[in-house]
Amino acid sequence: MLKVSILFGIGGVLSEFVYVSDWWHPTTITGTLIGVEDFMFGFFFSGAVATGYEVLLKKTLQPRPENRPHFRFRYIALAICAIFFGSTLLFGMHSFTATILAFGLATLWMLVLRPDLLANAAFSGLLGIVLTLAFFGIPELITPGWVASTWSFEKLSGYFVLFIPLEDFFWFLTAGACIGPLFKFRKNYEVK
């Protein structure tokens, strides 16, 4: 959990450089464009979805009998970065589309190689949606209008589910589905 959390904490900071260009303009504690909140969000969200399936459903991890090389994980990690950063920075794709594409293709790749992780990915995606409600709900209750004043709706659909932009539901779903089984894929564990 700690390794995944640190990895995606760093990813949260790096991806924020792209997200602030076309998705949202958050206010940070430090008053800077990128803040400690970006690391904290990546750290805590990824840790929750990476372990939520096992913890909430009381599952255990066990090594799989077959021995496969770990190089596939590196390719998946590189693919996520290349698709996300390449499609936004080189081809001008909106960061929402690039995120869904990167997480979606990485999840598909893992599930083709490890179909036994489908339940883990589905649960983690749904857990991501539940976390969306907390991520948006708490600040919106404390500071009504937070979402309306922070998001760049001229580049988003403008549709909401409750008070949450539709795109963010998809972001949390695909991020959860990808991050949830990632450690199990990397270490060749099965969940029982």
C-alpha positions in Angstrom: 0.0 0.0 0.0 2.8 2.4 0.9 4.6 1.9 -2.4 1.5 2.4 -4.5 0.6 5.5 -2.4 4.0 7.1 -2.9 4.0 6.3 -6.6 0.6 7.8 -7.1 1.4 10.7 -4.7 4.2 11.7 -7.1 1.9 11.0 -10.0 -0.7 13.3 -8.5 1.9 16.2 -8.4 3.1 15.5 -12.0 -0.3 15.1 -13.5 -1.5 18.3 -11.9 0.7 20.3 -14.2 -1.5 19.1 -17.0 -4.9 19.2 -15.2 -4.5 22.9 -14.3 -4.2 23.7 -17.9 -7.7 22.5 -19.0 -9.6 20.9 -16.1 -9.6 22.9 -13.0 -7.8 25.7 -11.1 -7.6 24.7 -7.4 -6.7 27.0 -4.5 -3.8 25.4 -2.6 -2.7 26.0 1.0 0.6 27.5 -0.3 -1.2 29.7 -2.9 0.8 28.0 -5.6 -0.5 26.3 -8.8 0.6 22.9 -7.6 0.4 22.2 -3.9 1.0 19.6 -1.2 -2.7 18.7 -1.6 -1.9 17.1 -5.0 0.6 14.7 -3.4 -1.8 14.0 -0.5 -4.7 13.3 -2.8 -2.7 10.8 -5.0 -1.3 9.2 -1.9 -4.5 8.7 0.0 -6.8 7.9 -2.9 -4.5 5.3 -4.4 -3.8 3.7 -1.0 -7.6 3.4 -0.4 -8.4 1.8 -3.7 -5.3 -0.4 -3.7 -6.3 -2.1 -0.5 -10.0 -1.5 -0.2 -11.0 -4.8 -1.9 -9.0 -6.9 0.5 -9.8 -4.9 3.6 -13.5 -4.3 3.1 -14.3 -7.8 1.8 -11.8 -9.5 4.2 -9.8 -11.1 1.4 -6.2 -12.3 1.5 -3.4 -12.2 -1.0 -1.6 -15.4 -2.0 1.2 -15.9 -4.5 0.0 -17.4 -7.7 1.7 -20.8 -8.6 2.9 -19.7 -12.0 6.1 -17.6 -12.2 5.9 -14.8 -14.6 8.4 -12.0 -15.2 7.7 -8.6 -13.7 8.6 -6.6 -16.9 4.9 -6.3 -17.8 4.3 -4.0 -14.9 7.0 -1.6 -16.1 5.4 -1.6 -19.5 2.0 -0.8 -18.0 3.4 2.0 -15.8 5.3 3.5 -18.8 2.2 3.1 -21.0 0.1 5.1 -18.5 2.6 7.9 -18.4 3.2 7.9 -22.2 -0.4 7.9 -23.1 -1.4 10.5 -20.6 1.5 12.9 -21.0 2.0 12.2 -24.7 -1.6 12.7 -25.8 -1.9 15.9 -23.8 1.5 17.6 -24.3 2.2 16.4 -27.8 -1.2 16.1 -29.3 -3.2 18.6 -27.3 -5.8 16.1 -26.1 -7.9 17.2 -23.2 -6.5 15.8 -19.9 -9.8 14.1 -19.1 -9.8 12.1 -22.3 -6.1 11.3 -21.9 -6.7 10.1 -18.3 -9.6 7.9 -19.3 -7.6 6.5 -22.2 -4.4 5.9 -20.1 -6.2 4.2 -17.1 -8.7 2.4 -19.3 -6.1 0.8 -21.6 -3.8 -0.1 -18.7 -6.8 -1.8 -16.9 -7.7 -3.6 -20.1 -4.1 -4.8 -20.5 -4.0 -6.1 -16.9 -7.3 -7.8 -17.2 -6.5 -9.5 -20.5 -3.3 -10.9 -18.9 -5.0 -11.6 -15.5 -8.8 -12.0 -15.9 -9.0 -13.2 -12.3 -8.5 -9.5 -11.2 -11.8 -8.4 -12.8 -13.7 -8.4 -9.5 -10.9 -6.5 -7.8 -10.9 -3.9 -10.6 -14.7 -3.5 -10.6 -14.9 -3.2 -6.8 -12.0 -0.7 -6.8 -13.7 1.4 -9.5 -16.9 1.5 -7.5 -14.9 2.4 -4.4 -13.4 5.2 -6.4 -16.9 6.5 -7.1 -17.8 6.4 -3.4 -14.6 8.3 -2.6 -15.7 10.9 -5.2 -18.7 11.7 -3.0 -16.4 12.3 0.0 -13.8 14.3 -2.1 -16.4 16.6 -3.5 -19.1 16.4 -0.8 -17.1 17.5 2.2 -15.5 20.6 0.6 -18.8 21.5 -1.0 -20.6 21.3 2.3 -18.0 23.5 4.0 -17.7 25.9 1.1 -20.8 25.9 -1.1 -19.8 26.8 -4.7 -16.3 25.3 -4.4 -16.8 23.2 -7.5 -18.4 26.0 -9.6 -15.5 28.3 -8.8 -12.7 25.8 -9.4 -13.5 23.8 -12.5 -13.0 24.9 -16.1 -16.5 24.1 -17.4 -15.9 25.7 -20.8 -13.8 22.7 -21.6 -16.0 20.1 -19.8 -19.5 18.8 -20.5 -21.1 20.9 -17.8 -23.2 18.0 -16.6 -23.4 17.1 -12.9 -24.4 14.1 -10.9 -25.5 15.6 -7.6 -22.9 18.4 -7.3 -20.1 16.5 -9.0 -19.0 17.1 -12.6 -19.7 14.1 -14.7 -16.1 13.8 -15.9 -14.9 13.4 -12.4 -17.1 10.4 -11.8 -15.4 8.7 -14.8 -12.0 9.8 -13.6 -12.5 8.2 -10.2 -14.1 5.1 -11.7 -11.2 4.4 -14.2 -8.5 5.4 -11.7 -9.9 3.1 -9.1 -10.3 0.2 -11.5 -6.7 0.6 -12.7 -5.0 1.2 -9.3 -7.0 -1.4 -7.4 -5.5 -4.5 -9.0 -2.1 -2.9 -9.9 -0.2 -4.3 -6.9 -1.7 -7.8 -7.2 -0.7 -7.7 -10.9 2.8 -6.5 -10.2 3.5 -9.1 -7.5 1.6 -11.9 -9.2 -0.8 -12.3 -6.2 -4.3 -13.7 -6.4 -7.0 -12.5 -4.0 -8.9 -15.2 -2.0 
